[in-house]
Amino acid sequence: MLKDFEIAKKNKMKPIVEVASNAHIPPKCLQLYGNYKAKVNIDMNSNSSKLVLVTSINPTPYGEGKTTVAIGLHDAFSKKGISSMLTLREPSLGPVFGVKGGACGGGYAQVVPMEDINLHFNGDFHAITTANNLISAAIDNSIYQGNPLSLNPEEIYFTRAMDMNDRVLREITIGKGPKVNGVERTEHFTITAACEIMSTLCMAVDIKDLRTRIDKIIVGKTYDGNFVYVRDLNITGSVLALLKDAIHPNLVQTLEGNLVFVHGGPFANIAPGCNSIRALKMASSISSYVITEAGFGFDLGGFKFLDIVARNYSLTVSSIVLVVTLKAIKHHANNNTLSSLEQLKLGFSNVRAHLDNLVMLQIPFVVTLNQYESDTEEEISLLEELLQEYHTKLVLNSVFLNGGEGALELCDAVMACQNEEMHYLYENNCSLKEKILIVCKKLLHAKDVLYTEKVLEKIADADHFFPNLPICIAKTQYSLSDDKKLLGYPKDFSVTVKDIRVYHGAGFITVYLGDILTMPGLPKEPAACLIDVVDGEITNIF
């Protein structure tokens, strides 16, 4: 079978102006980046479309094909003659050159041009990285130039960013050497997908809102313990200048010629894990159904979409698609000595955990099996039998091999779902500790929550100065717990809150559970060793 990049190259794309016209987007609303990519700025008047959220169980390190399923589902709607739009996140260069690869789907359910999307893609990540680092440069320059804001170098919360997996930048010393090099202090780099500017951009409805949010970003504290904000640095205008194009969603297409919004790229294990609110609102303005995909499992990106994005913008999710693979389910058995069916039965506990959470939140859901050629009839029959406990039918899809044709049954199942009301685990006016306890016990199924003394001080500060913000749990994606080795459906465990950080511009508080890294590292054999340029064409992006 052809590899993903080979399938993409054989595809004949339509001019993006033509694809946009089919969705009633006029050329005057497009900012073209060649023939097949554009940025778009259209009115966001409607919020009447039905919203479909694609999520999954806890994944293996290689992902389980949520994006592929979301793309195939979008193409299936088109085959049925039903108006739909798909909104996706942009890929980060870290995973592209690391382990997971790109984020354009796979097989015959892809968005194209996949090489452009996976690499520099209209410059959004570069603009966000530069805007972030302008703030960092201004912070250190202010300290060097007499420190008029009285910033305490040991209480700087805003960190530099880079869109690459580079573990040596997790903690470094800056300002070493002569005085002209600045004040020596410890600095940290965050991967761009997890930086505060990324989340802030994704939560902004327009440029005016983005200005307000950037102004509110916390830089650090003074020696007297007062907060310092980006507005105090007097550089918000310059930050906006760097982001004025990046705030507009990008338009591309599926292999079957259907329009897709791709915009924003926050990671789900350390950030919200959802595409921009602007992309969602624009998609809702021009279609009957909007399909969106959230990163990693439902315990991370899926729940954050409901708890942060849907809550903040009064969105109603009409249905949730829970993507499973037999490979991932068997991985959660954590026992290779068992037979395939025994592994499947034992690993189903992880599916059960996510279904329990979906039932608790009272949102209609569909369980779909992202099929592999190696899947057997016996395994599929067993999975169908196990799902009977939840009175849920397993919907098979073959989008990897068949594109939209492989998701027609899934499309019917999604349209059969109806939801009129959203339910949340906590009220925003709860204390921060109450929010953390509720999420950890009800969603993650932990028995208790532990805190360090320093974290308790930060929590008291946040409750006093920044009440009513939702929380964004940062933890491993491989387990419901804060320990990646606890697979399946762990229950008798404690979680430890190692730190919190107020993302005031984005409008949430990140709670760090366990030893979560905001700057990943490259593996021993990264994907970067495979990618090449042959006869002027990029090869081996997967």
C-alpha positions in Angstrom: 0.0 0.0 0.0 1.1 3.5 -0.7 2.5 5.6 2.2 0.5 8.6 3.5 2.8 11.2 1.7 2.6 9.1 -1.5 -1.2 9.1 -1.4 -1.2 12.9 -0.8 1.2 13.5 -3.7 -1.0 11.5 -6.1 -4.0 13.6 -5.2 -5.0 16.4 -7.5 -6.0 19.4 -5.4 -8.6 21.9 -6.4 -7.8 25.6 -6.2 -8.7 26.8 -2.7 -10.7 29.7 -4.1 -12.9 27.1 -5.8 -13.3 25.0 -2.7 -14.1 28.1 -0.6 -16.7 29.2 -3.2 -18.5 25.8 -2.8 -18.9 26.7 0.9 -20.1 30.2 0.0 -17.0 32.0 1.1 -16.3 34.8 -1.5 -12.7 35.5 -2.8 -12.7 38.9 -1.0 -12.6 37.1 2.3 -9.5 35.1 1.4 -5.8 35.9 1.9 -4.1 33.5 -0.5 -0.9 31.6 0.2 -0.4 30.1 -3.2 -3.2 28.1 -5.0 -4.1 25.7 -2.3 -3.9 27.5 1.0 -5.5 30.7 2.3 -6.3 32.6 5.5 -10.0 33.6 5.9 -11.9 36.3 7.6 -15.7 36.0 7.5 -18.5 37.2 9.7 -19.3 35.0 12.6 -23.1 35.5 12.9 -24.5 32.1 13.5 -24.0 29.5 16.2 -26.9 27.2 15.2 -24.9 24.3 13.7 -24.6 21.0 15.6 -21.2 20.5 17.1 -19.5 17.1 17.0 -16.4 16.4 19.2 -14.0 13.6 18.2 -11.9 12.2 21.1 -10.5 8.9 22.2 -9.4 6.6 25.0 -5.9 7.0 26.4 -3.6 6.6 23.4 -0.4 4.8 22.6 2.7 6.9 21.8 1.8 6.9 18.1 -1.8 8.1 18.4 -5.0 6.3 17.5 -6.2 8.2 14.4 -8.7 10.7 15.8 -7.7 13.2 13.1 -8.1 10.6 10.4 -11.6 9.7 11.7 -12.6 13.3 11.9 -11.5 13.9 8.3 -13.3 10.8 7.1 -16.5 11.8 9.0 -16.4 15.2 7.3 -16.0 13.6 3.9 -18.9 11.2 4.7 -21.2 14.2 5.4 -20.3 15.6 2.0 -21.1 12.2 0.3 -24.5 12.4 1.9 -25.1 15.9 0.7 -25.1 17.4 4.2 -23.3 20.6 4.9 -20.4 20.2 7.4 -17.2 21.8 8.3 -14.1 20.4 10.0 -11.8 22.3 12.3 -8.4 21.0 13.3 -5.3 22.1 15.1 -2.1 22.9 13.3 0.8 20.5 13.7 3.8 21.4 15.8 7.3 20.8 14.4 8.3 19.0 17.6 6.1 15.8 17.0 6.6 16.1 13.2 10.4 15.5 13.7 10.0 13.5 16.8 7.9 10.3 17.4 4.2 11.0 16.5 4.7 12.6 13.1 2.4 15.0 11.5 -1.3 15.8 12.1 -2.9 15.7 8.7 -4.7 12.4 9.0 -3.7 9.2 7.2 -4.4 6.9 4.3 -7.3 8.2 2.2 -8.5 10.5 5.0 -6.0 13.4 4.9 -5.9 17.2 4.6 -3.7 18.6 1.9 -1.2 20.0 1.0 0.2 17.8 3.9 3.9 18.8 3.6 3.0 22.5 3.8 0.6 22.0 6.7 3.1 19.9 8.7 5.9 22.3 8.2 5.7 26.1 8.1 2.0 26.4 7.3 1.3 30.1 6.6 3.8 31.1 9.4 1.4 30.9 12.4 3.7 29.0 14.7 6.6 31.2 13.8 4.5 34.3 14.5 3.4 32.9 17.8 6.9 31.9 18.8 8.3 35.4 17.9 5.5 37.2 19.7 6.2 35.1 22.8 9.9 35.7 22.7 9.4 39.5 22.1 7.7 39.5 25.5 10.6 37.5 27.1 13.1 39.9 25.5 11.2 42.9 26.8 11.1 41.4 30.3 14.9 40.9 30.5 15.5 44.3 28.8 13.4 46.0 31.4 15.4 44.4 34.2 18.7 45.4 32.5 17.6 49.0 31.9 17.3 49.9 35.6 14.3 47.6 36.4 11.7 50.4 36.5 8.9 47.8 37.2 10.9 46.3 40.1 10.6 42.8 38.7 12.1 40.1 40.9 14.3 37.9 38.6 13.4 34.9 40.7 9.7 35.5 40.2 9.5 35.6 36.4 6.6 33.4 35.3 6.6 34.0 31.5 9.0 31.7 29.7 10.6 31.6 26.2 9.3 29.3 23.5 10.6 27.2 20.6 8.7 25.0 18.2 11.0 22.0 18.5 11.6 19.1 20.9 14.8 20.3 22.6 15.3 18.9 26.1 18.5 20.9 26.8 16.4 24.1 26.9 14.2 23.0 29.7 16.2 24.8 32.3 19.1 27.1 31.3 21.0 30.1 32.7 20.8 33.3 30.8 22.7 36.6 31.2 26.0 35.0 32.0 29.2 36.9 31.3 29.7 40.7 31.2 27.1 43.1 32.6 26.1 44.1 29.1 24.6 40.6 28.6 21.9 41.3 31.1 21.0 40.0 34.6 21.9 36.4 35.2 18.9 34.2 36.0 17.4 30.8 35.4 15.2 30.6 32.3 13.0 27.8 30.9 11.8 27.1 27.3 8.4 25.8 26.5 7.5 24.3 23.2 5.4 26.7 21.2 2.3 24.5 21.3 2.3 24.8 25.1 3.2 28.5 25.4 0.7 31.1 26.7 0.5 33.1 23.5 -0.7 30.0 21.7 -3.6 29.4 24.1 -4.3 33.1 24.2 -4.6 33.4 20.5 -6.9 30.3 20.3 -9.2 31.8 22.9 -9.6 35.2 21.3 -12.7 35.9 19.2 -11.1 38.9 17.3 -8.1 41.2 17.3 -9.7 43.5 19.9 -10.3 40.6 22.3 -6.7 39.4 21.6 -5.3 42.8 22.6 -7.2 42.7 25.9 -6.0 39.2 26.6 -2.4 39.9 25.8 -2.5 42.9 28.2 -3.7 40.6 31.0 -0.9 38.0 30.6 1.1 37.8 33.9 4.9 38.5 33.5 5.9 37.9 37.1 6.0 39.6 40.4 7.8 42.6 41.9 10.0 42.4 45.0 7.0 43.6 46.9 4.9 40.7 45.7 2.7 42.6 43.2 1.8 41.1 39.8 3.3 42.6 36.6 1.5 42.2 33.3 2.4 42.5 29.7 0.6 45.9 29.5 3.2 47.2 32.0 5.9 46.5 29.4 4.1 48.7 26.9 4.7 46.3 24.0 1.1 45.0 23.4 0.9 46.8 20.0 4.1 45.2 18.8 2.9 41.7 19.9 -0.4 42.3 18.0 1.5 43.4 14.9 3.2 40.0 14.9 -0.1 38.2 15.3 -2.4 40.2 13.0 -2.3 37.5 10.3 -1.9 34.5 12.6 -5.3 35.2 14.3 -7.1 34.4 11.0 -7.9 30.7 10.5 -6.3 28.8 7.6 -8.2 27.0 4.8 -7.1 23.8 3.2 -9.0 20.8 1.8 -9.4 17.0 2.3 -8.3 14.5 -0.4 -11.9 14.5 -1.5 -12.0 18.3 -2.0 -13.9 19.3 1.1 -13.0 22.6 3.0 -11.2 22.4 6.3 -10.3 25.1 8.9 -6.9 24.4 10.5 -5.9 26.9 13.1 -4.0 27.0 16.4 -2.1 24.1 17.9 -2.1 23.8 21.8 -1.0 20.4 23.1 -3.7 18.6 25.1 -1.4 17.2 27.8 -0.2 20.7 28.9 -2.7 23.1 27.3 -6.4 23.0 26.1 -5.6 20.8 23.1 -8.3 22.4 20.9 -8.2 24.5 17.7 -9.1 28.2 17.9 -12.6 29.6 18.8 -12.4 31.8 15.7 -12.2 28.7 13.5 -15.2 27.1 15.3 -17.3 30.2 15.1 -16.5 30.7 11.4 -17.3 27.0 10.7 -20.6 27.3 12.5 -21.5 30.3 10.3 -21.4 28.3 7.1 -22.4 24.7 7.9 -25.1 22.6 9.5 -22.5 20.4 11.3 -19.1 21.3 12.8 -16.7 18.5 13.5 -13.7 19.2 15.8 -11.0 17.0 17.2 -9.4 17.4 20.6 -6.0 16.1 21.5 -5.1 12.8 23.3 -7.8 11.0 25.3 -11.1 12.3 26.6 -9.5 12.9 30.1 -7.4 15.6 28.5 -8.4 17.4 25.2 -12.0 16.1 25.2 -12.8 17.2 28.7 -10.9 20.5 28.3 -12.9 21.3 25.2 -16.1 20.9 27.2 -14.9 22.5 30.4 -13.0 25.5 29.1 -14.0 26.2 25.5 -17.7 25.1 25.4 -18.3 26.6 28.8 -16.6 29.9 28.1 -18.4 30.4 24.7 -21.7 28.8 25.6 -21.3 26.0 23.0 -23.5 22.9 23.1 -21.9 19.7 22.0 -24.5 17.6 20.2 -22.5 14.4 20.2 -19.1 12.9 21.1 -17.3 10.4 18.9 -15.0 8.1 21.0 -12.3 6.6 18.8 -10.9 3.3 19.8 -8.4 0.9 18.2 -7.8 -2.7 19.1 -4.1 -2.0 19.4 -4.7 0.7 22.0 -7.2 -1.4 24.0 -4.8 -4.3 24.1 -2.0 -1.9 25.1 -3.9 -1.1 28.3 -3.9 -4.8 29.3 -0.2 -4.2 29.9 0.4 -8.0 29.6 1.9 -9.4 26.4 1.8 -13.0 27.7 -2.0 -13.2 27.3 -3.8 -14.2 24.1 -5.1 -11.4 21.9 -8.7 -11.8 23.1 -7.6 -11.9 26.8 -5.6 -8.7 26.3 -8.7 -7.1 24.7 -10.9 -8.1 27.5 -8.5 -6.8 30.2 -7.6 -3.6 28.3 -11.3 -2.8 27.8 -11.1 -1.3 31.3 -9.7 1.9 29.8 -12.6 2.1 27.4 -14.9 1.6 30.4 -13.2 4.5 32.3 -13.9 7.0 29.5 -17.5 5.7 28.9 -18.2 6.1 32.6 -17.0 9.8 32.3 -19.2 10.4 29.2 -22.2 8.9 31.0 -21.5 11.1 34.0 -21.5 14.3 31.7 -24.7 13.2 30.0 -23.6 13.9 26.4 -24.7 11.4 23.7 -21.7 9.5 22.4 -20.8 7.1 19.6 -18.0 4.5 19.9 -16.2 3.9 16.7 -13.5 1.4 15.9 -10.7 2.8 13.7 -10.0 -0.4 11.9 -6.6 -1.9 11.0 -6.2 -4.7 8.4 -4.9 -6.9 11.2 -8.1 -6.7 13.2 -9.9 -10.0 13.4 -13.6 -10.8 13.4 -13.3 -12.5 16.8 -11.7 -9.4 18.3 -14.4 -7.1 16.9 -17.2 -9.4 18.1 -15.7 -9.4 21.6 -15.5 -5.6 21.6 -19.2 -5.4 20.5 -20.1 -7.8 23.3 -18.2 -5.8 25.9 -19.9 -2.5 24.8 -23.4 -4.0 25.5 -22.8 -3.2 29.2 -23.3 0.5 28.1 -26.1 -0.3 25.7 -23.9 1.0 23.0 -23.4 -0.3 19.5 -19.9 -0.4 18.0 -19.7 1.6 14.8 -16.9 0.4 12.5 -15.1 2.8 10.2 -12.6 2.2 7.5 -11.7 5.8 6.6 -7.9 5.1 6.4 -8.6 2.7 3.4 -11.8 4.2 2.0 -12.0 7.9 3.0 -15.5 9.3 3.4 -17.1 6.1 2.1 -15.7 4.3 5.2 -17.5 6.6 7.6 -21.1 6.6 6.2 -22.4 4.5 9.1 -20.6 6.7 11.6 -22.2 9.7 10.0 -25.6 8.2 10.5 -24.9 7.4 14.1 -23.7 11.0 14.8 -26.8 12.5 13.2 -29.0 10.3 15.4 -27.5 12.0 18.5 -29.3 14.9 20.1 -28.2 17.1 23.0 -29.7 20.3 24.2 -27.9 20.9 27.5 -24.4 20.9 28.8 -23.4 19.7 32.3 -20.2 20.6 34.1 -18.3 19.0 36.9 -17.9 22.1 39.0 -19.1 25.7 39.2 -16.6 28.4 38.3 -17.1 30.2 41.6 -15.8 27.1 43.5 -12.4 27.5 45.1 -9.4 26.3 43.1 -8.8 23.4 45.5 -12.4 22.3 45.1 -12.1 22.4 41.4 -9.0 20.3 41.4 -10.5 17.8 43.9 -13.7 17.4 41.9 -11.9 16.8 38.5 -9.3 14.5 40.0 -11.8 12.4 41.8 -14.7 12.4 39.4 -12.9 12.5 36.0 -9.5 10.9 36.8 -10.9 8.6 39.5 -8.1 9.4 42.0 -8.7 8.6 45.7 -7.1 11.9 46.9 -5.0 14.9 45.9 -1.7 15.9 47.5 -0.1 19.4 47.5 3.4 20.8 48.2 3.5 23.8 50.6 4.7 26.2 47.8 1.7 25.1 45.6 -0.7 25.9 48.4 0.7 29.4 48.6 0.1 29.9 44.9 -3.4 28.5 45.1 -4.2 31.0 47.8 -2.9 33.8 45.6 -4.9 32.5 42.6 -8.1 32.3 44.6 -7.7 35.8 45.9 -6.6 37.6 42.7 -7.9 35.4 39.9 -11.2 33.7 41.0 -13.8 32.0 38.7 -11.3 30.7 36.2 -11.7 27.0 34.9 -8.7 24.7 35.4 -6.5 23.0 32.7 -5.0 19.8 34.0 -1.5 19.1 32.8 -0.5 15.4 33.1 0.6 12.4 31.1 -1.6 11.4 28.2 -1.0 7.7 28.6 -2.9 7.2 31.8 -5.9 8.7 33.6 -3.5 9.1 36.5 -0.4 11.3 36.8 1.7 8.1 36.3 2.1 6.9 32.7 2.7 3.4 33.9 -0.8 3.1 35.5 -2.7 1.8 32.4 -6.3 0.6 32.1 -8.7 2.0 34.7 -6.7 2.9 37.8 -8.6 4.0 40.9 -6.6 3.5 44.1 -4.1 6.2 43.5 -3.2 9.7 44.6 -2.2 12.6 42.4 0.3 15.3 43.4 -0.1 18.9 42.4 3.4 20.0 41.6 2.7 23.5 40.4 0.0 25.8 39.1 0.2 28.7 36.7 -2.4 31.3 35.9 -2.9 31.8 32.2 -4.7 35.0 32.7 -4.8 36.0 29.0 -6.1 32.7 27.9 -8.5 32.5 30.8 -7.7 29.4 32.8 -5.4 28.1 35.5 -3.0 25.2 34.5 -2.6 22.6 37.3 0.5 20.4 36.9 0.1 16.8 38.1 3.2 14.7 38.3 6.4 15.4 36.4 4.9 16.8 33.3 7.3 18.4 30.8 6.4 21.5 28.8 9.4 21.0 26.5 9.6 17.4 25.1 12.8 15.7 23.9 13.6 13.9 20.7 13.6 10.1 20.8 16.7 7.9 20.1 15.6 7.5 16.5 13.5 10.6 15.6 11.3 11.0 12.5 13.8 13.7 11.5 16.1 10.8 10.4 13.6 9.7 7.7 12.4 13.0 6.2 14.2 14.1 3.0 14.0 16.1 -0.1 14.2 14.1 -3.3 14.0 15.8 -6.7 12.7 18.9 -5.0 9.9 17.0 -3.3 9.6 16.4 0.5 9.4 12.7 1.4 8.7 10.5 4.3 6.6 12.9 6.4 4.1 10.6 8.2 
